[in-house]
Amino acid sequence: MVRSFSFDSRPATIAHLRTQRLDLLVIGGGVTGAGILLDAQTRGMTVGLIEMQDFAAGTSSRSTKLVHGGLRYLKQLDIGLVAEVGKEREIVYENAPHVTTPLWMLLPIIRHGSYGMFTSSIGIYLYDRLAHVKANERRKMLSSAQAVEKEPLLRTDDLMGAGYYVEYRTDDARLTVEIMKEAVERGAAAMNYAKAETLLYENGKIVGAKVKDMLTGNIFSVMARHVINATGPWVDELRELDHSKKGKTLHLTKGVHVVVDGGRFPLQNPVYFDVPDGRMIFAIPRDGKTYIGTTDTDYQGDVKNPRASQKDVCVR
């Protein structure tokens, strides 16, 4: 039986977190933490979540805004992952159609490029099947003339044609908040601007955390039978707090999107293409802008406030 509570104010949420021994405390309010919260709540657990910033303030609001079906993993022959990601994408689309929109994507095929017409056709066909793409959203192969008709900005020299297939566009931050809202409506407690200052132990086992209300500075204890670290790029910081940072550690990288006014780059269709260093990148028009990315470079700076450098955005 799902327990139901009403949290109509921040004080009510704090009071619940302070007085209840939760089955599960989730630390981290990105899409992963929100998903864990909703899943646990629907299983009948007493659950709570804390987030030191706003919900989705980190990675979960800074993506390419696509729910990928995993085409790039097909290039790496990771068939199982393509199937898994495709199924997950379908679940997102079915449960949140108001924030998930089918988006036709062009994959230009260039002579001597990474993909040929035949391999692209077979690859995207397999992608559609593995990702359970609906019949009316399955790939089409375009001639070079058809590709330029779809997207006049494509270079015509060495253009052999294009794959035309569906990805799903989303608003990543809103999707996270929608999941969080559903969990709270079902009875979970979620609090932002609440930071885990220290962890609490009984007989060597984590049983909760001392939480700082970032708006008032007040500190209170939250007790839980289990605690999940869903802090994204801060995961190792919490492991250090727990003295359990051993073995594998997180390797941080920074992804940068360059945003250009649509008047300067009037792209009509999203385009997915390979670049000389072997990566695949996107150019996506949206709301009068075109954004291009993403990069993937090592990062050791401020995790909370990453910034694009001149090197990230310079054009060679």
C-alpha positions in Angstrom: 0.0 0.0 0.0 1.4 3.4 -1.0 1.6 5.8 2.0 0.2 9.3 1.2 1.2 12.6 2.8 0.5 16.2 2.0 3.4 18.6 1.8 1.8 22.0 1.1 4.7 24.0 2.4 8.5 23.9 3.1 8.0 23.7 6.9 5.7 20.7 6.5 8.3 18.9 4.4 11.0 19.7 6.9 8.8 18.5 9.8 8.1 15.2 8.0 11.8 14.6 7.2 12.8 15.4 10.8 10.2 13.2 12.5 9.9 10.1 10.2 12.4 7.3 9.9 12.5 7.0 6.1 12.9 3.7 4.3 15.0 5.6 1.8 16.8 8.9 1.6 17.9 10.1 -1.8 20.7 12.7 -1.9 20.6 14.5 -5.3 17.7 16.1 -7.1 18.6 15.6 -10.7 16.7 13.2 -13.1 18.4 10.1 -11.6 17.4 11.1 -8.0 13.9 12.0 -9.1 13.5 8.7 -10.9 14.7 6.7 -7.9 12.3 8.7 -5.7 9.3 8.0 -7.9 10.2 4.3 -8.3 10.6 3.8 -4.5 7.4 5.7 -3.7 5.4 3.6 -6.1 6.7 0.5 -4.3 5.2 1.6 -1.1 8.3 2.9 0.7 8.5 6.0 2.9 11.0 8.1 0.9 12.5 11.5 0.9 14.9 13.5 -1.3 17.2 16.4 -0.6 19.0 18.7 -3.2 21.5 21.4 -2.3 20.6 23.6 -5.3 17.4 23.8 -7.2 16.0 20.6 -8.7 17.8 19.8 -12.0 20.3 22.6 -11.4 23.3 20.5 -12.6 23.7 18.1 -15.5 19.9 17.5 -15.7 19.3 21.0 -17.1 22.4 21.2 -19.4 21.9 18.4 -21.9 21.4 18.5 -25.7 17.7 18.3 -25.0 17.3 14.9 -26.7 16.1 11.6 -25.3 18.6 9.5 -27.4 17.7 6.2 -28.8 21.4 5.3 -28.9 22.4 5.5 -32.6 26.0 6.4 -31.6 26.2 3.1 -29.6 25.3 1.2 -32.7 28.5 2.5 -34.3 30.4 0.9 -31.4 28.4 -2.4 -32.0 26.9 -2.2 -28.5 23.6 -3.8 -29.6 22.3 -4.5 -26.1 22.7 -0.9 -25.0 20.9 0.4 -28.1 18.0 -1.9 -27.3 17.9 -0.9 -23.6 18.2 2.9 -24.3 15.5 2.6 -27.0 13.1 0.9 -24.6 13.8 3.6 -21.9 13.2 6.3 -24.4 9.8 4.7 -25.3 8.8 4.7 -21.7 9.7 8.4 -21.3 7.7 9.2 -24.4 4.6 7.2 -23.3 4.6 8.7 -19.8 5.5 12.3 -20.6 4.3 13.1 -24.1 3.8 16.8 -23.1 7.5 17.3 -22.7 8.8 14.7 -25.3 8.3 15.4 -29.0 9.4 13.3 -32.0 12.1 15.1 -34.0 13.2 14.2 -37.5 17.0 14.2 -37.7 19.2 14.3 -40.7 22.4 12.2 -40.9 24.3 13.5 -44.0 26.3 10.8 -45.8 29.6 12.2 -47.2 31.9 10.5 -49.6 34.8 9.1 -47.5 33.0 9.9 -44.3 32.3 7.5 -41.4 29.1 6.2 -42.9 28.2 5.0 -46.4 24.7 4.8 -47.9 24.4 1.1 -47.5 25.9 0.9 -43.9 23.8 3.9 -42.9 20.6 2.3 -44.2 21.3 -1.0 -42.5 22.4 0.7 -39.3 19.4 3.0 -38.9 17.1 0.1 -39.8 18.6 -1.9 -37.0 18.4 1.1 -34.7 14.6 1.5 -35.5 14.0 -2.1 -34.7 16.1 -2.3 -31.6 14.6 1.0 -30.2 11.0 -0.1 -31.0 10.4 2.9 -33.2 6.8 3.3 -34.3 6.1 2.4 -38.0 5.3 6.0 -38.9 8.6 7.2 -37.4 10.9 4.7 -39.0 13.9 5.9 -41.0 13.9 7.1 -44.6 17.0 7.2 -46.9 17.2 10.4 -48.9 19.1 11.1 -52.1 21.5 14.1 -52.1 18.9 16.2 -53.9 16.2 15.2 -51.3 18.6 15.9 -48.5 19.4 19.4 -49.8 15.7 20.0 -50.2 15.2 19.2 -46.6 18.2 21.2 -45.5 19.5 23.8 -47.9 22.5 24.6 -45.7 24.1 21.2 -46.4 27.3 21.3 -48.4 26.6 19.6 -51.8 30.2 18.7 -52.6 30.7 15.0 -51.8 27.1 14.7 -50.4 25.8 11.2 -51.3 22.5 11.4 -49.5 21.2 11.3 -45.9 19.5 9.1 -43.4 16.3 10.7 -42.0 15.3 9.2 -38.7 13.5 10.2 -35.4 15.0 11.2 -32.1 12.9 12.7 -29.3 13.3 16.2 -28.1 12.6 17.1 -24.5 13.0 19.9 -21.9 15.4 18.1 -19.6 14.8 20.3 -16.5 11.1 20.2 -16.9 11.1 16.4 -17.3 13.0 16.2 -14.0 10.6 18.4 -12.3 7.6 16.5 -13.7 9.0 13.2 -12.3 9.6 14.9 -9.0 6.1 16.3 -8.9 4.6 12.9 -9.6 6.6 11.4 -6.7 5.5 14.1 -4.3 1.8 13.8 -5.4 2.1 10.1 -4.6 3.4 10.9 -1.1 7.2 11.4 -1.3 8.9 14.3 0.4 11.3 16.3 -1.7 13.3 19.4 -0.6 15.6 21.6 -2.6 18.2 24.0 -1.2 18.9 21.3 1.5 22.5 20.1 1.7 23.8 16.9 3.3 26.4 18.3 5.7 27.5 15.1 7.4 26.3 11.5 7.4 24.9 9.7 10.4 26.0 6.2 11.5 24.9 3.5 13.8 27.2 0.5 14.3 29.2 1.6 11.3 26.2 1.7 9.0 24.8 4.9 7.4 21.4 5.7 8.9 20.8 9.2 7.6 22.3 12.7 7.3 22.5 16.0 9.0 20.9 18.4 6.5 21.5 22.1 6.2 18.6 24.3 5.1 20.4 26.6 2.6 17.7 29.3 2.9 17.8 29.6 6.7 21.1 28.0 7.8 19.2 25.7 10.2 20.5 22.1 10.5 18.3 19.1 11.2 18.7 15.3 11.1 17.0 13.0 8.6 17.0 9.3 9.6 16.7 6.5 7.0 17.2 2.8 6.7 19.0 3.3 3.4 20.7 6.2 1.7 21.4 6.6 -2.0 24.0 8.8 -3.5 22.5 10.3 -6.7 24.6 13.5 -6.7 26.0 13.2 -10.3 29.3 15.0 -10.6 29.4 15.4 -6.8 29.3 11.6 -6.2 32.9 11.3 -5.1 32.6 14.3 -2.7 29.8 12.4 -0.9 32.0 9.3 -0.9 34.8 11.3 0.7 32.3 12.4 3.4 31.6 8.7 3.9 35.3 7.7 3.8 34.4 5.2 1.1 36.2 6.8 -1.9 38.2 3.7 -2.8 38.8 1.9 -6.1 37.0 3.5 -9.0 36.5 7.2 -9.0 34.6 9.6 -11.2 36.4 11.1 -14.3 34.8 14.4 -14.9 34.4 15.8 -18.4 32.8 19.0 -19.6 30.4 19.2 -22.5 29.9 22.6 -24.1 27.1 23.7 -26.5 27.7 26.8 -28.7 24.4 28.7 -29.1 24.1 30.8 -32.3 21.3 33.1 -33.3 19.0 31.5 -35.9 19.4 34.5 -38.1 23.1 33.8 -38.5 22.7 30.0 -38.8 19.1 29.4 -40.1 19.2 25.7 -39.9 15.8 24.1 -40.8 16.4 20.6 -39.5 18.4 19.0 -36.7 21.6 17.5 -38.2 23.8 14.8 -36.7 27.2 14.6 -38.3 30.8 13.4 -37.7 33.8 15.7 -37.4 37.5 15.1 -38.1 38.4 14.1 -34.6 36.0 11.1 -34.8 33.2 12.4 -32.7 29.6 12.8 -33.7 28.0 16.2 -32.9 24.6 17.9 -33.3 23.4 21.1 -34.8 19.8 21.7 -33.6 17.5 24.6 -34.3 15.1 25.6 -31.5 13.2 28.7 -30.5 15.1 31.0 -32.8 18.5 29.7 -31.9 20.7 27.0 -33.2 22.9 25.1 -30.7 25.8 23.0 -31.7 27.6 20.4 -29.6 28.6 18.8 -27.5 32.3 18.8 -26.7 33.8 16.3 -24.3 37.0 17.5 -22.6 38.6 16.7 -19.2 37.5 19.0 -16.4 38.8 19.7 -13.0 37.3 23.1 -12.2 34.3 24.2 -10.2 31.6 21.6 -10.6 28.8 23.8 -9.4 29.5 26.6 -11.9 31.3 25.3 -15.0 32.1 27.8 -17.7 32.9 27.6 -21.4 36.5 28.8 -22.1 37.7 30.5 -25.3 39.3 27.2 -26.3 35.9 25.5 -26.0 34.2 27.8 -28.4 37.0 28.8 -30.9 36.7 27.7 -34.5 39.8 26.3 -36.1 
